[in-house]
Every structure is written in C-alpha cells, then in structure tokens.
Amino acid sequence: MSIGISWVVFPTSKAFNGVDPVRDGNRILDSFKASSWCKNVISNGRGMKKRQSYENGGRLSLRSSMVATPAGEVALTSEQLVYDVVLKQAALVQRRLKSDEDLDVKPDILLPGSLGLLSEAYERCREVCAEYAKTFYLGTLLMTPERRRAIWAIYVWCRRTDELVDGPNASHITPMALDRWEARLEDIFRGRPFDMLDAALADTVSRFPVDIQPFRDMIEGMRMDLWKSRYQNFDELYLYCYYVAGTVGLMSVPIMGIAPESQAATETVYNNALALGIANQLTNILRDVGEDARRGRIYLPQDELAQAGLTEDDIFAGKVTDKWRAFMKKQIQRARKFFDDAENGVKELSPASRWPVWASLLLYRQILDEIEANDYNNFTRRAYVGKPQKILALPLAYAKALVPPRSSSSLLKI
C-alpha cells in the first residue's frame, strides 16, 4: 500500500523509472565516496541501538501503542493517541513563534567539500517533486524560496521512505533495516546527514519548527506493512492511516505556515492537516481494494465487513454485489467527512501555501466520485482522475486559495 502524502498528490508507488532520488542522493555525494543507499540500509550496521522489542517473530505488537488501565482496559483510542502528537507539534510551533529567532539566519548544514552541494541537493529534490507530483509542484512555485525548498526536501524523504516497502528492493527490507533508516533519521535531526538528500532535510529541520515524531511515526507505518495485512476495526486502521499519511500534514504545516490573520488555534490547523492525510489514505485504500487483495492484503475494517455480511472470500472473489455497494457507500461517506474537516485547515494556511493543498484535496476527493462512477467496482477497475479534470481543478483550487481564513477559531473535535 503506497502512502498518500496529506498535503501532496502522491502518485501510485512505482520504481523511479531511471530517476531515483534514493540512489541519486549518493550520486551527488560521489566525491565523498558514500556507499549506495540500499546497501547501507539493508546491510548490517554497527552501533545500531535497538528501538523497540518485537513480538511473534519480529512483528510489532499494536498493543504497544495502546494505554491500558491496571484492569487491562484500553484507556485511549488511536485517535486520542495521535492527537497527543498534534498537541506536541502545535506547542513546538507556538514556542518558536514566541521567540525572536529568525528562521532564515540559521547556519546551513555543511558537508565536506563545496557549499554548492546543498543547493544541488535542493535542486535534485525539486526535480523529483516536479516529476512525480506535478500538480502540487506547480503550486509550490507560489511559495517563498525557503518554504518551497523545504517542502521539496520533505517530499523526497517521504518518497524514499515509502520506497523501502513498496519499491524494487522491498523484498529485502526487514525490521532491522527500518531501524537503521530511523537511526539515519535521528542523525539528520542532529545535523549529521549521510547523503546530499539527507542534507537538504537536515537543513530544512534546522530552519523550521519541525518535530521528529511524525517522521518516526511514518517509519512505524512501514514496519506495520511488513507484517500486518488485516485491520480488525477502524481504530486500528486509523492508526495506520496516521502513520503513513497523516504524519505528512504534521511535517508540512510548519513549513507552509499559518496565515497571520488566522484566528484558529494552532492545534486546530494541525488536526485538520491530519484529517487530510487520513482522507487521502482512506481514498487510496478504497481505490486499491482489488490490487491489495491480489497481494493478500485487506485494508478494510474486518468488523465492518462482517456487519455488512461480507467475508474475506468476497473480497478475493472480487464480485460487486448489493452488499458490497452498501459497504462501499459507508466507507466513502467516512472518507468524505475527513475531507470536509480538512477544508477548514487549508483555509487557515499562509496564502502562498493554499493553492497546492487545495489542488491536492480537490483531486483526491474526485477519486471517490470515480469509484462511484465505476459502480463501486474497485476490484478490476482503477478509479483515477483524468488530465482534463486535473486541469479544470487548478483554477478552482486557486480561487479557493484566495478565500481568507475564518474570522473566528473553530471548536476542535476529537
């Protein structure tokens, strides 16, 4: 299951067709004789600290994410646990805003050699974003140079992370390899990048109030994809959607900025950014039911399937029945509710950042329309938004981007 970047139109997981930012990060760094990315992630490393214990042959227990009372009852839902991350990120931004620090005067992240390497790394990030997120990329050109470079760097890191479990080397990726990728992430946040694409992200996180937790959580989502192929209920699925997509909203809002005239609480904007990530990933899941089933995966709440009178055999059979249509209508309704919540957050962003996010939201939401137009056949027909629809969405997104923030803050619902 490819991730859906919450503020970005994330394409279907594919190899990079000869344009590989993972390997090219090291190509740029050839003068430093850095070894290839895949070799360093997959091979055994030294000095690697163990991040978590694994159960059942290396499988991370979902129970480790839940808080239990002495009586053994679950005290917090996944949504509440995720909201704690939202509050932490919002508090970080608020502390930064209260300080007098100038985000643009921090020292650059330097690597041995030429200062031009960092500029070259950002340029490579730009090329990847332009190639694989064309609509979103056009919108980023409206941002200030500092903000758009930072967004490109985050996009590339997320893409590289997704490629670990969905790319050409996915069969070689193990939990230990993801531990090494997370250790490499921690080095980035310490200002010790491994390659030039890491250096672009290291420079970004030194300039903006970005917290490491959403990045760690995205890697956690990759771990889940290594062992988990069923989700018992929506609470479990929500946590997965946060890990692989909702995290990107929390990464990106500090870069995109909140409009100075916005009256919304910071955590409200972040929570709505999270909602867009959840909506995008739910849309991915509904679009890719047939594709995932052929890989032995079902990203649908098992209890809701049972309530609809459906079984796993029905999914693998791939037949559109009245029961399936009724089930899909409810799933689409849920995804649209998350899109509705997300709209409130887009309005509060900095004016120059709204257009690409609106474009992402409008285009991804249209995938749900296409599933309906296909008579809910997401087993053998892939719902997609055609180029004419994409072109028409751009002026609409731009018009929505011109609408100023609300005059008063909304109540945050959790």
C-alpha positions in Angstrom: 0.0 0.0 0.0 1.6 3.2 -1.1 1.3 6.1 1.2 -0.8 9.2 0.4 1.0 12.4 1.4 -1.5 14.5 3.1 -0.6 17.9 1.5 0.8 16.3 -1.7 -0.8 14.5 -4.6 1.2 11.3 -4.0 1.4 9.0 -7.1 1.0 5.3 -7.1 4.0 3.5 -5.8 6.4 2.8 -8.7 10.0 2.5 -9.4 11.6 5.8 -10.3 12.0 4.9 -14.0 15.6 5.8 -14.1 15.2 8.9 -11.9 15.9 7.6 -8.5 16.3 10.2 -5.7 17.4 7.4 -3.4 20.5 6.5 -5.4 21.0 10.0 -6.8 21.4 11.3 -3.3 24.6 9.3 -3.2 25.5 10.1 -6.8 25.7 13.7 -5.8 27.9 12.7 -3.0 30.3 10.6 -5.1 33.2 12.9 -4.2 32.8 11.8 -0.6 32.8 8.1 -1.6 29.5 7.4 0.1 28.2 3.9 -0.4 24.9 3.2 -2.1 21.7 3.9 -0.1 20.3 0.4 -0.4 23.5 -1.3 0.7 23.7 0.9 3.8 20.0 0.4 4.7 19.8 -3.3 4.1 23.3 -4.5 5.2 24.2 -4.9 8.9 25.3 -1.7 10.6 27.4 -1.0 13.6 26.5 0.9 16.7 22.7 0.5 16.0 20.6 0.9 19.1 17.5 -1.3 19.4 14.4 0.9 19.2 11.7 -1.5 20.1 11.1 -5.1 21.0 9.2 -7.2 18.6 6.8 -10.0 19.2 5.7 -13.0 17.2 8.8 -13.4 15.0 9.6 -9.7 14.7 6.1 -8.4 14.5 5.5 -5.1 16.3 2.5 -5.6 18.6 -0.2 -3.0 18.1 -1.0 -3.3 21.8 2.3 -1.4 22.5 0.7 1.7 21.0 -2.3 1.5 23.4 -2.5 2.6 27.0 -4.1 0.2 29.4 -5.5 0.6 32.9 -4.5 -1.8 35.7 -7.7 -3.7 35.0 -6.5 -4.3 31.4 -8.9 -2.0 29.7 -7.8 0.2 26.8 -7.8 3.8 28.1 -7.0 5.7 24.9 -8.2 5.2 21.3 -5.7 5.6 18.4 -7.3 8.9 17.6 -6.6 10.2 21.1 -3.0 8.9 21.0 -2.4 10.6 17.7 -3.9 13.9 19.0 -1.1 13.9 21.6 1.3 14.2 18.7 -0.7 17.0 17.2 -0.6 18.9 20.5 3.2 18.4 20.8 3.8 19.7 17.3 1.5 22.7 17.9 3.3 23.6 21.1 6.6 23.4 19.3 5.4 25.9 16.7 3.9 28.2 19.3 7.2 28.3 21.3 9.1 29.1 18.2 6.7 31.9 17.3 7.0 33.4 20.7 10.8 33.5 20.4 12.6 36.2 18.4 14.5 33.7 16.3 14.9 34.4 12.7 14.3 31.2 10.7 16.3 32.5 7.8 19.6 33.2 9.6 20.4 29.8 11.0 23.7 28.3 9.7 23.5 26.0 6.8 24.1 22.3 7.2 27.6 21.8 5.8 29.2 18.7 4.4 32.8 18.3 3.4 33.5 19.9 0.1 31.7 22.6 -1.7 28.9 24.8 -0.3 27.2 24.3 -3.7 26.4 20.7 -2.8 23.5 21.8 -0.6 22.0 23.9 -3.4 22.4 20.9 -5.7 20.6 18.7 -3.2 17.6 21.0 -3.1 17.6 21.2 -6.8 17.5 17.4 -7.0 14.6 17.4 -4.6 12.9 20.0 -6.9 13.3 17.7 -9.9 11.8 14.7 -8.1 8.8 16.7 -6.9 8.3 18.2 -10.4 8.4 14.7 -11.9 6.2 12.8 -9.5 3.8 15.4 -8.0 3.3 17.7 -11.0 0.1 19.5 -9.8 1.4 20.0 -6.3 4.8 21.2 -7.6 3.2 23.9 -9.7 1.6 25.2 -6.5 4.8 25.2 -4.6 6.2 27.8 -7.0 4.0 30.3 -5.4 5.7 29.9 -2.0 8.7 31.7 -0.9 12.0 30.1 -2.0 12.8 28.9 1.5 9.4 27.3 2.0 9.3 25.6 -1.4 12.8 24.1 -1.0 11.8 22.8 2.4 8.6 21.2 1.1 10.6 19.5 -1.7 13.0 18.1 0.8 10.2 16.6 2.9 8.5 15.2 -0.1 11.7 13.4 -1.2 12.3 11.9 2.3 8.7 10.6 2.4 9.1 9.1 -1.1 12.3 7.4 -0.2 10.7 6.0 3.0 7.8 4.7 1.1 10.1 3.0 -1.5 11.6 0.9 1.4 8.4 -1.3 1.5 6.9 -0.6 -1.9 9.9 -0.1 -4.1 12.0 -2.6 -6.1 14.1 -3.6 -3.1 11.1 -4.1 -0.8 11.6 -7.9 -0.6 14.9 -7.3 1.1 13.7 -4.9 3.7 13.5 -6.1 7.3 12.5 -4.5 10.6 16.2 -4.2 11.3 16.7 -2.3 8.0 13.9 0.1 9.1 15.7 0.5 12.5 18.8 1.7 10.6 16.7 4.1 8.5 15.3 5.5 11.7 18.8 5.9 13.2 19.7 7.7 10.0 16.7 10.0 10.5 17.9 10.8 14.0 21.3 11.7 12.6 19.5 14.1 10.1 17.9 15.9 13.0 21.3 16.1 14.8 22.7 17.8 11.7 24.7 14.7 10.6 23.3 13.8 7.2 24.5 10.7 5.3 24.0 11.9 1.8 23.0 15.1 0.0 19.3 14.5 0.0 19.5 13.9 3.8 21.4 17.2 3.9 18.5 19.0 2.3 16.2 17.7 5.0 18.7 18.4 7.8 18.9 22.0 6.6 15.1 22.2 6.5 14.5 20.9 10.0 17.2 23.3 11.3 15.3 26.3 9.9 11.7 25.4 10.7 10.0 24.1 13.9 9.6 20.6 12.6 9.4 17.8 15.2 11.0 14.4 14.6 8.0 12.4 15.9 5.9 12.4 12.7 8.9 11.2 10.7 9.4 8.4 13.2 5.8 7.5 13.0 5.9 7.2 9.2 8.7 4.7 9.6 6.4 2.9 12.1 3.8 2.6 9.3 6.4 1.0 7.1 7.0 -1.5 9.9 3.3 -2.3 10.0 3.3 -3.1 6.3 6.0 -5.7 6.8 3.8 -7.9 9.0 0.2 -6.6 9.2 -2.2 -7.3 6.4 -5.6 -7.2 8.3 -7.2 -4.5 10.5 -9.8 -5.6 12.9 -11.6 -2.3 13.3 -11.4 1.4 12.2 -9.4 2.2 15.3 -6.6 0.1 14.1 -6.9 1.4 10.5 -7.0 5.0 11.7 -3.6 4.5 13.4 -2.1 3.0 10.2 -3.5 5.9 8.1 -2.0 8.4 10.5 1.4 6.6 10.4 1.7 6.5 6.6 -0.2 9.7 5.6 -1.5 11.9 8.4 2.1 12.4 9.5 2.9 14.4 6.4 0.5 17.1 7.4 2.3 17.5 10.7 5.6 17.6 8.9 4.4 20.2 6.4 2.3 22.8 8.3 5.4 24.3 10.0 6.8 24.9 6.5 3.7 26.1 4.8 2.9 28.4 7.7 -0.4 29.7 9.2 -1.9 32.9 7.9 -1.1 35.9 10.2 -4.7 36.9 10.2 -5.9 33.4 11.2 -7.9 33.2 14.4 -7.8 29.4 14.5 -6.0 27.7 17.3 -2.7 26.2 16.1 -3.7 22.7 17.2 -6.9 23.1 15.2 -5.0 23.7 12.0 -2.7 20.7 12.7 -5.6 18.5 13.4 -7.3 19.4 10.1 -4.0 18.8 8.3 -4.0 15.3 9.9 -7.6 14.9 8.6 -6.5 15.5 5.1 -3.8 12.8 5.4 -6.4 10.3 6.8 -8.8 11.2 4.0 -6.2 10.7 1.3 -5.1 7.3 2.7 -8.7 6.1 3.1 -9.2 7.1 -0.5 -6.0 5.1 -1.5 -7.4 2.1 0.3 -10.8 2.2 -1.3 -9.3 2.8 -4.8 -6.8 -0.1 -4.4 -9.0 -2.9 -2.9 -8.5 -5.2 -5.8 -4.8 -4.6 -6.2 -4.2 -5.1 -2.5 -6.3 -8.3 -2.4 -4.1 -9.7 -5.1 -1.2 -9.2 -2.8 -3.0 -10.9 0.1 -3.8 -7.6 1.9 -7.1 -6.2 3.0 -7.0 -2.7 4.4 -10.7 -2.6 5.4 -12.1 -2.9 8.9 -12.9 -6.5 9.5 -15.7 -5.9 11.9 -17.5 -3.6 9.4 -17.1 -6.1 6.6 -18.8 -8.7 8.9 -21.6 -6.3 9.8 -22.2 -5.8 6.0 -22.4 -9.6 5.6 -19.1 -9.8 3.7 -16.1 -12.1 4.2 -12.5 -12.1 3.0 -13.6 -14.7 0.4 -15.9 -12.0 -1.1 -13.0 -9.6 -1.3 -10.8 -12.2 -3.1 -13.6 -13.2 -5.4 -13.9 -9.5 -6.5 -17.6 -9.5 -7.2 -19.7 -6.3 -7.0 -22.9 -7.2 -5.1 -25.5 -5.1 -3.4 -23.8 -5.9 -0.1 -20.5 -4.6 -1.4 -22.2 -1.4 -2.8 -23.8 -0.7 0.6 -20.5 -1.3 2.4 -18.6 1.0 0.0 -21.1 3.8 0.3 -20.4 3.9 4.1 -16.6 3.8 3.6 -16.8 6.6 1.0 -19.0 8.7 3.3 -16.4 8.4 6.1 -13.6 9.5 3.8 -15.6 12.5 2.6 -16.2 13.5 6.2 -12.4 13.7 6.7 -12.1 15.7 3.6 -14.7 18.1 4.9 -12.8 18.5 8.2 -9.6 19.1 6.2 -11.0 22.0 4.3 -11.2 24.1 7.4 -7.5 23.7 7.9 -6.5 24.6 4.4 -8.2 28.0 4.7 -6.0 28.9 7.7 -2.7 28.3 5.9 -0.4 31.1 4.6 -1.9 32.5 1.4 1.0 31.4 -0.7 0.7 27.8 0.5 -3.0 27.2 0.0 -3.1 26.6 -3.7 -1.2 23.3 -3.9 -3.0 21.9 -0.8 -6.4 22.8 -2.3 -5.4 21.1 -5.6 -4.4 18.0 -3.7 -7.7 17.9 -1.7 -9.9 18.5 -4.7 -8.2 16.0 -6.9 -8.0 13.2 -4.3 -11.6 13.7 -3.4 -12.6 13.2 -7.0 -11.2 9.7 -6.8 -14.2 8.8 -4.6 -16.5 10.2 -7.3 -14.8 7.9 -9.8 -15.3 4.8 -7.6 -19.0 5.6 -7.6 -19.0 6.2 -11.3 -17.5 2.7 -11.7 -20.4 1.2 -9.8 -18.2 0.5 -6.8 -16.1 -1.9 -8.9 -12.7 -1.3 -7.3 -11.7 -4.9 -7.8 -10.9 -4.8 -11.5 -11.3 -1.1 -12.4 -8.9 1.5 -11.1 -10.5 4.9 -10.3 -8.4 7.8 -11.4 -8.7 11.5 -12.2 -8.0 12.2 -15.9 -5.8 15.0 -17.2 -8.8 17.2 -18.2 -10.2 17.0 -14.7 -6.9 17.9 -13.2 -6.5 20.9 -15.5 -10.0 22.1 -14.5 -9.3 21.6 -10.8 -6.3 24.1 -10.9 -8.3 27.3 -11.3 -10.9 26.2 -8.8 -8.2 25.4 -6.3 -6.6 28.8 -7.0 -10.0 30.6 -6.4 -10.4 28.7 -3.1 -6.9 29.7 -2.1 -7.9 33.4 -2.4 -10.5 33.0 0.3 -9.2 34.4 3.6 -9.2 32.5 6.9 -12.3 32.4 9.1 -12.8 35.3 11.4 -13.0 33.2 14.5 -11.5 29.9 15.6 -13.5 26.7 15.3 -14.1 24.2 18.0 -11.7 21.3 17.7 -13.5 18.0 17.5 -11.7 14.8 18.5 
